[in-house]
């Protein structure tokens, strides 16, 4: 079993102590996002084939990575870094700091253990296609040799995401929009070329309607990459979460509405104030990441 930690929240940035406690205990409890009924996920070496960690700040999690490595369990870090203005990302690391962390991870654990996510691509005032080309080029050049894949998607907001985006836009007097595929296609083609120039391939996360000849579908839970990290075959069937998703089957141990980063476009948080309160009330010694999953 591959364990995802987590596309529902940033466990490495905010819940690393809890993860270490659960790793030592050999299990955790997880609330089903549909109805909150809890279930048990084993975290022992004989139950876990590997981990996929999702984060915007891995520094607090480095001791946990050492413990995972000591158990001879492979892992991949899906690291999101976009360099967006504070209007849209009010509490994330600056791009240069995020790049430094990714380079350090690659040095310590190898290039195949790190994937850069420039995701999602948000079109807003002051952030048009040319802005994204320039920002992506600057970051890709800084990451050359450290990562071999850059995952992107064009923002396709859920209803709760639209509310947060509208609230942020109104507060700052800005506007945002979702481009049509014919507008995003030239940008994706250019980003693919920029990525190639820096030794990366560009992949698109679960947006089959926006694929171009230069861009492949992403497998964010990637058993083949995990196998490369492990030095052995890790077998897992493809079981995507939505059309166009090529992710391998996994168990996610996170919980929605628990990440306090405050990104306006985040699909995993409906209420940023509630997420911050939940984080403050978190008990690292609990079986579950939040009390509702006990």
C-alpha positions in Angstrom: 0.0 0.0 0.0 1.2 3.5 -0.9 0.4 6.1 1.8 -0.3 9.7 0.7 0.4 12.4 3.3 -1.4 14.4 2.2 -3.2 16.0 -0.7 -5.9 17.1 1.8 -3.5 19.1 4.0 0.2 20.0 4.5 1.3 17.3 6.9 5.0 18.0 6.5 4.6 21.7 7.2 2.2 21.6 10.1 1.7 18.0 11.4 5.2 16.5 11.4 5.3 15.7 15.1 1.9 13.9 14.8 3.2 11.9 11.8 6.3 10.8 13.7 4.2 9.6 16.7 1.9 7.7 14.4 4.8 6.1 12.5 6.2 4.9 15.8 2.8 3.6 16.8 2.4 1.8 13.5 -1.0 3.2 12.6 -3.3 6.2 12.5 -7.0 6.8 12.3 -8.4 8.8 9.4 -11.8 10.4 9.0 -13.6 9.4 5.7 -14.2 12.8 4.0 -17.7 11.5 3.1 -19.4 11.2 6.4 -16.4 11.4 8.7 -16.6 7.7 9.7 -13.1 6.8 10.9 -10.9 4.0 9.6 -7.6 2.6 10.5 -4.5 2.9 8.3 -1.4 0.8 9.1 1.9 2.5 9.0 4.2 -0.4 9.7 7.1 -1.3 7.4 5.4 -4.5 6.3 2.1 -2.7 5.4 3.5 0.4 3.6 5.2 0.2 0.2 6.2 3.8 0.3 5.0 7.4 1.0 4.1 10.4 -1.1 4.4 13.6 0.9 2.8 16.8 -0.3 4.0 20.1 1.0 5.0 23.8 0.6 7.5 23.7 3.4 9.5 20.5 4.2 11.9 22.0 6.7 9.8 21.0 9.8 9.5 17.5 8.4 13.2 16.6 8.0 13.4 14.6 11.2 10.4 12.6 10.0 12.0 11.9 6.7 15.0 10.5 8.6 12.8 8.1 10.5 11.1 7.0 7.3 14.5 6.4 5.7 15.6 4.5 8.8 12.7 2.1 8.3 13.9 1.6 4.7 10.6 3.0 3.3 10.9 5.0 0.0 9.2 8.3 -0.4 8.5 11.0 -2.9 8.0 14.7 -2.0 5.5 16.6 -4.1 6.6 20.1 -3.5 4.4 23.0 -4.5 6.2 26.3 -5.2 4.7 29.0 -7.4 6.1 32.4 -6.3 2.7 34.0 -6.4 2.0 37.4 -4.8 0.8 37.5 -1.2 -2.7 38.4 -2.4 -3.1 34.8 -3.3 -0.6 33.0 -1.0 -0.4 34.8 2.3 1.7 32.4 4.3 3.8 30.2 2.0 7.6 30.3 1.7 9.1 32.7 -0.7 10.1 31.0 -4.0 13.9 31.2 -3.3 13.5 29.4 0.0 11.3 26.7 -1.5 13.8 26.2 -4.3 16.6 25.8 -1.7 14.6 23.2 0.1 14.0 21.2 -3.1 17.6 21.3 -4.0 18.6 20.2 -0.5 16.1 17.3 -0.7 17.5 16.2 -4.0 21.1 16.3 -2.6 20.1 14.2 0.4 17.7 11.7 -1.2 18.2 11.9 -5.0 16.5 13.7 -7.9 13.8 11.0 -8.2 12.6 11.7 -4.7 11.4 15.3 -5.5 8.7 16.6 -7.8 8.1 20.3 -8.4 4.5 21.4 -8.6 3.8 24.7 -10.2 0.2 24.2 -9.5 -2.4 25.6 -10.0 -1.8 28.2 -12.7 -3.9 31.1 -11.7 -4.9 33.8 -14.2 -5.5 37.1 -12.4 -4.7 40.8 -12.6 -0.9 41.1 -13.0 -0.6 37.4 -13.6 -1.2 36.7 -17.3 0.4 34.1 -19.5 3.6 36.1 -19.9 3.9 36.5 -16.2 3.7 32.7 -15.8 6.3 32.1 -18.5 8.7 34.4 -16.8 8.1 33.1 -13.3 8.2 29.5 -14.4 11.4 30.0 -16.4 13.2 31.7 -13.4 12.2 28.9 -11.1 12.9 26.1 -13.6 16.4 27.4 -14.2 17.0 27.6 -10.5 15.9 24.0 -10.1 17.8 22.5 -13.0 19.6 19.3 -12.0 17.5 19.0 -8.8 14.2 17.8 -10.2 13.2 16.0 -13.4 9.5 16.7 -13.5 7.3 19.8 -13.1 3.6 19.2 -12.6 1.1 21.9 -13.5 -2.6 22.4 -13.9 -4.8 25.3 -14.9 -6.9 26.5 -12.1 -10.4 24.9 -12.3 -12.0 26.0 -9.1 -14.5 24.1 -7.0 -17.4 26.0 -5.6 -15.7 26.5 -2.2 -12.5 27.6 -4.0 -14.5 30.2 -6.0 -15.8 31.7 -2.8 -12.3 32.1 -1.3 -10.9 33.5 -4.6 -13.7 36.0 -4.9 -13.2 37.1 -1.3 -9.5 37.6 -1.8 -10.0 39.4 -5.1 -12.6 41.7 -3.6 -10.4 42.5 -0.6 -7.5 43.5 -2.9 -9.6 45.0 -5.7 -8.4 42.3 -8.1 -10.0 39.9 -10.6 -9.3 36.3 -11.6 -10.5 34.1 -14.4 -10.3 30.6 -15.9 -8.8 30.6 -19.4 -10.3 28.5 -22.2 -8.2 25.5 -23.4 -7.3 27.4 -26.6 -5.8 30.1 -24.5 -3.9 27.8 -22.1 -2.5 25.5 -24.8 0.2 28.0 -26.1 1.2 28.6 -22.5 1.5 24.9 -21.7 3.5 24.4 -24.8 6.0 27.1 -23.8 6.2 25.8 -20.3 7.0 22.3 -21.6 9.9 23.8 -23.7 11.2 25.8 -20.7 11.1 22.6 -18.6 13.0 20.6 -21.2 15.7 23.3 -21.3 16.2 22.7 -17.6 16.2 18.9 -17.8 12.6 18.4 -16.8 9.4 17.1 -18.4 6.2 18.9 -17.9 3.1 17.0 -16.9 -0.5 18.1 -16.5 -2.6 17.0 -13.4 -6.0 15.5 -14.3 -7.0 17.8 -17.1 -7.4 15.7 -20.2 -9.3 18.5 -22.0 -6.2 20.7 -21.8 -3.5 18.2 -22.9 -1.3 19.1 -25.8 1.2 17.1 -27.8 4.0 18.5 -25.7 2.5 17.7 -22.3 1.7 14.3 -20.8 -0.8 13.4 -18.1 0.7 13.4 -14.5 0.8 10.5 -12.1 1.3 12.3 -8.9 1.0 9.1 -6.9 3.6 7.4 -9.1 4.5 3.8 -8.4 7.2 3.8 -11.1 9.0 6.8 -9.6 8.6 5.3 -6.1 10.1 2.0 -7.5 13.1 4.0 -8.8 13.6 5.6 -5.3 13.2 2.2 -3.6 15.5 0.3 -6.0 12.8 -2.4 -6.3 9.5 -2.9 -8.0 6.4 -1.4 -6.3 3.3 -2.7 -7.8 0.1 -0.6 -7.6 -2.8 -0.4 -10.0 -3.8 3.0 -11.5 -6.8 4.3 -9.6 -7.3 7.9 -10.5 -9.5 10.2 -8.4 -11.1 11.9 -11.4 -11.0 11.8 -15.2 -7.4 12.1 -16.5 -5.8 11.2 -13.2 -3.2 8.5 -13.5 -2.4 8.2 -9.8 -1.7 4.7 -8.4 -3.9 3.4 -5.7 -3.1 4.8 -2.3 -4.5 5.7 1.2 -4.5 9.3 2.2 -4.1 10.1 5.9 -4.9 13.8 5.9 -8.1 15.7 6.5 -9.6 18.6 4.7 -10.0 22.1 6.3 -6.8 21.6 8.4 -4.1 23.5 6.5 -3.5 27.1 7.7 -1.4 28.2 4.8 -4.3 30.3 3.6 -3.9 30.0 -0.2 -6.9 31.6 -1.8 -7.3 29.0 -4.5 -6.9 25.9 -2.3 -9.4 23.1 -3.0 -8.8 21.5 0.4 -10.0 24.4 2.6 -13.4 25.9 2.5 -12.9 28.2 5.5 -9.4 29.5 6.2 -10.3 30.7 9.7 -11.7 27.3 10.6 -8.5 25.7 9.3 -6.4 27.9 11.5 -8.5 27.1 14.6 -8.4 23.4 13.8 -4.6 23.6 13.5 -4.3 25.4 16.9 -6.5 22.7 18.6 -4.5 19.8 17.1 -3.1 17.2 19.5 0.1 15.6 18.2 -0.4 12.7 20.5 -3.8 11.8 19.1 -4.5 8.8 16.9 -6.1 11.1 14.3 -5.0 14.3 12.7 -8.2 16.0 14.0 -10.6 15.1 16.8 -13.4 14.2 14.4 -11.5 11.1 13.2 -11.1 9.6 16.7 
